[in-house]
Amino acid sequence: MKYKDTLNLGKTAFPMRGSLPKTEPIRQQKWCDSDLYNQRLSQNEKKPHFNLHDGPPYANGNIHLGHALNKISKDIIVRYKNMAGFYAPYVPGWDTHGLPIEQQLTKAGHDRKTMPKAEWRNLAKDFALEQVDKQKNDFKRLGIMADWQNPYITLQPEFEAAQLRVFGEMASKGYIFKGSKPVYWSWSSESALAEAEIEYHDINSTSLYYANQVKDGNGILDADTYFVVWTTTPFTVTASRGITLGPDMDYSVIQPAGETRKFVVATGRLEVIAPLFGWDEYKTLATYKGEELDRITAYHPWDLDAEELVMNADHVTLDSGTGLVHTAPGFGEDDFNVGKQYGLEAVVTVDEKGYMTKNAGPDFEGKFYDDVVGLVINKLTTANLFLAKEKITHSYPFDWRTKKPIIWRAVPQWFASVGKFRQNILDELDNVNFFPEWGKKRLYNMIRDRGDWVISRQRVWGVPLPIFYAEDQTPILDQTIINHVADLFEVHGSNYWFEHEAKDLLPEGYTNAHSPHGQFTKEEDIMDVWFDSGSSWSGVMNTRDQLDYPADLYLEGSDQYRGWFNSSLITSVAVTGHAPYKNLLSQGFTLDGKGNKMSKSLGNTISPLDVADKMGIEILRLWTISVDTSQDMPVSNEILKQVSESYRKLRNTLRFLMANTADFNYTTDAITFTDRAGHDQYFSVILNNFIKDVRDSYDNYQFNDIFKRVINFVNVDLSAFYLDIAKDVVYVEAPTGHARRSMQTVFYETLIALTKLLLPILPHTSEEVWEYLPNENLDFAYLSDMPEVQNFGDTSELLKNWATFMSMRDAVNKALEEARTAELIGKNAEAALTLYLTTEQQQLLSDLNADVRLLLMVSQLYIVDAKTAVDVKSYDGVLISVKHAVGDVSPRDRLFHEDIGADASFPNLSKHEADIIREFYPEALIEGLE
């Protein structure tokens, strides 16, 4: 018989390598076939609810890394909540209306303007649903556990109906109105945009300085005086109707040397801009406050039918320009507001496609707005009004879908009046918990500063605005009518609007005083898609039986502070008076390994599906908790390889624990806490605190803290200590002996706790582990509950003693290392250690109730009184002497013993080992050992 046959060497069929790309899809199919999602929910049916509301991704193309981060994070939370005693359904959603799908149809060769709207919308619906199926399969490959059979999709009739009812409620409160004021206008999309559809990029622009001649100086300025104005949008000079000054700012009337004309410039800008115009010398003739020049008029540079009015407003600054702001009310919010105050017309000289219109003048008509800079300069030069031009770099808004610059353009639009209930929205933020905390200030400022929400879009693929017009064009915003249309949509879908005339959409017999002949028309614009998703609290959380409003959690990227978080908050507070979420969690964006934004054009993107195929999705799931998601996160193949090393360590640790509990049945073999060895009690407390810390981190959505705590627990608490000392017990001691069973009890509790705590993050691996645990009778680990924190009483003294001992152990390791360097010993097992301890130190070791020699991993340990020490070196306050161990080495436990051969039948073993062999391996008495 061989010596190794008398050792309890761990055995398990659990594979060392996960082969994740191969095994994960098989496991996912098993979950699907077993309806594991609903099994878990059925088990939790009577438990408190937890509702995470899924922000709908846009249904267009395969998923990217941002999608993966988002969905995996949600899956982690929902899985944890279900295992932590909550009924936590997860209904995935998709946003399916809007321009991107229309653009895809155009690319495919379809022409929206040559086919009926209903037909175009059917094509769009088919395309959207194809994309939903594509992304659904992608998300399933991430291991996401969700109600995939019953997702919410914004094109679903029941969702559209709920959206209309939200609109109707807002209309009944007077929050919906039609107005003509500048909005973000995307000429590339031919539609108005909301703030959430805007992104900013730096651009180079040509700014112009030119002069407007005084027409009526109100007895203050002479007719040979000119206002010096500045513009960064030369095309808007065609619609210029005013010049705005700061009322409290000083303005100088100056006359440059060699000039017969006089010019008005802000005094605070004169020294800066005079050199631009070659005004090396000039004299100041007068100074006025802006308010003194109010309502003076000037000629338009070339339009003889137009006049420009001098106005006062507080938005004028001395940061740039001349302190006199060219004002075109049809092309800017500030311009519009001051123009409205002074009764100016909001002239618009650019059409929906960005081309100059007839009222811009014959020289401009038909030209693209951004191509007329040279023409504007020529006309100003011809009139002797051009002063200078400059190239400036500034941040400018772009259409986030087409990546083209927008313009401000005053056109009739439908708006939601945020101002009417803004304070209610801001007050509701006090009832929301934000993760991270700075999210509250960010959302607060956005709501505080935002204007009215333009909700109409000049497109076809979307939910129509349920508005009718009477014969005199009076809009009909009757909640009863809107709800009637909602009922029609719930049965027939929103295409019904485009398939029927207004009279067929109104209630039978409907009359209105503004339509004496009973004639009505309907609105052709659709709603902003942010109104779609922003109504999901009603269309999903408030309508599905298994869900609740408000949701416990919204989780999305940080860009959603101006998107879904924002629109949902507005509609919810408008209708119910409450925020739609109790907790709001935002995440940063994924960057490449160098910290650069990921872009297909740069070739630095990483497909989550590629990661799944090459490394396994568990690696990406583990990466998700390895990073601080509150800020932007780097990811690269190199980073993922590092994460895979962490995964390998976790997997091997689980495998070790499984192998060394293979002959252990927790029901019959477990040792109670009070009867465990001291070191086992200590590690039980360490494990208990670990469980508490990890669960607290889950509860507070601190994923990165979970990762750090797990890695520290595995590498430090387990590998560097407990598993290190364990081998001399679980391998060597009697198979059913108390010492081994005590340690196996802790091993098994650790294995089960780790498996369960890791399941939300690594579900494929945890379920694989579960299959190798014959004594666990549930079919899936996901059907088990999170490990509970045990009450071991006051463990502070125990932890304090062990912390002191660990410091003593560190001192011993220093002494052993010195002995190794001096070639006194090789391995620690070759050492005989003498500790010269004070009475207090001796009491400490006694209180541990543990085999200290085992803990120090030496062959022999002697404890003597510190008073007897002579020329003994101190290591961090501990007197330690190291010598080579005496006696002979056992071939079985590799330790030195002084009683080798005490049992004549086993001449190479210590007496303790011989006793184990006699009891558990009696055949060795006959066969002998080698």
Secondary structure as UniProt FT lines:
FT   HELIX           3..6
FT   HELIX           20..33
FT   TURN            34..35
FT   HELIX           36..43
FT   TURN            44..46
FT   STRAND          52..53
FT   HELIX           65..83
FT   TURN            84..85
FT   STRAND          93..95
FT   HELIX           99..107
FT   TURN            108..109
FT   HELIX           112..114
FT   HELIX           117..141
FT   TURN            142..143
FT   TURN            148..149
FT   STRAND          152..153
FT   TURN            154..155
FT   HELIX           157..172
FT   TURN            173..174
FT   STRAND          176..186
FT   TURN            187..190
FT   STRAND          191..193
FT   HELIX           195..197
FT   STRAND          198..216
FT   TURN            218..220
FT   TURN            223..224
FT   STRAND          225..231
FT   HELIX           234..239
FT   STRAND          242..245
FT   TURN            247..248
FT   STRAND          250..256
FT   TURN            257..258
FT   STRAND          262..266
FT   HELIX           267..269
FT   HELIX           270..273
FT   HELIX           274..277
FT   STRAND          282..289
FT   HELIX           290..293
FT   TURN            294..295
FT   STRAND          297..299
FT   TURN            304..305
FT   STRAND          307..312
FT   TURN            314..315
FT   TURN            321..322
FT   STRAND          324..327
FT   HELIX           329..331
FT   HELIX           333..341
FT   TURN            342..343
FT   TURN            352..353
FT   STRAND          355..356
FT   HELIX           358..360
FT   TURN            362..366
FT   HELIX           369..371
FT   HELIX           373..382
FT   TURN            383..384
FT   STRAND          386..399
FT   TURN            400..402
FT   STRAND          407..416
FT   HELIX           419..421
FT   HELIX           422..428
FT   HELIX           429..431
FT   STRAND          433..435
FT   HELIX           438..449
FT   STRAND          453..454
FT   STRAND          456..457
FT   STRAND          468..469
FT   TURN            471..472
FT   STRAND          475..476
FT   HELIX           479..492
FT   HELIX           495..499
FT   HELIX           502..505
FT   TURN            508..509
FT   TURN            513..514
FT   TURN            516..517
FT   STRAND          521..522
FT   STRAND          526..527
FT   HELIX           529..534
FT   HELIX           537..541
FT   TURN            542..543
FT   TURN            545..546
FT   STRAND          551..557
FT   HELIX           558..561
FT   TURN            562..563
FT   HELIX           564..576
FT   STRAND          581..587
FT   STRAND          590..591
FT   TURN            593..594
FT   TURN            600..603
FT   HELIX           608..614
FT   HELIX           617..626
FT   TURN            629..630
FT   STRAND          633..634
FT   HELIX           637..659
FT   TURN            660..663
FT   HELIX           666..669
FT   HELIX           673..675
FT   HELIX           678..699
FT   TURN            700..701
FT   HELIX           703..712
FT   HELIX           713..722
FT   HELIX           723..730
FT   TURN            731..732
FT   TURN            735..736
FT   HELIX           738..758
FT   TURN            759..761
FT   HELIX           763..770
FT   TURN            771..772
FT   TURN            774..775
FT   HELIX           781..783
FT   HELIX           796..821
FT   TURN            822..823
FT   HELIX           828..830
FT   STRAND          831..837
FT   HELIX           839..848
FT   HELIX           852..856
FT   STRAND          860..865
FT   HELIX           866..868
FT   STRAND          874..875
FT   TURN            876..877
FT   STRAND          878..884
FT   STRAND          888..889
FT   TURN            891..893
FT   STRAND          896..897
FT   TURN            900..901
FT   TURN            904..905
FT   TURN            907..908
FT   HELIX           911..920
FT   HELIX           923..927
//
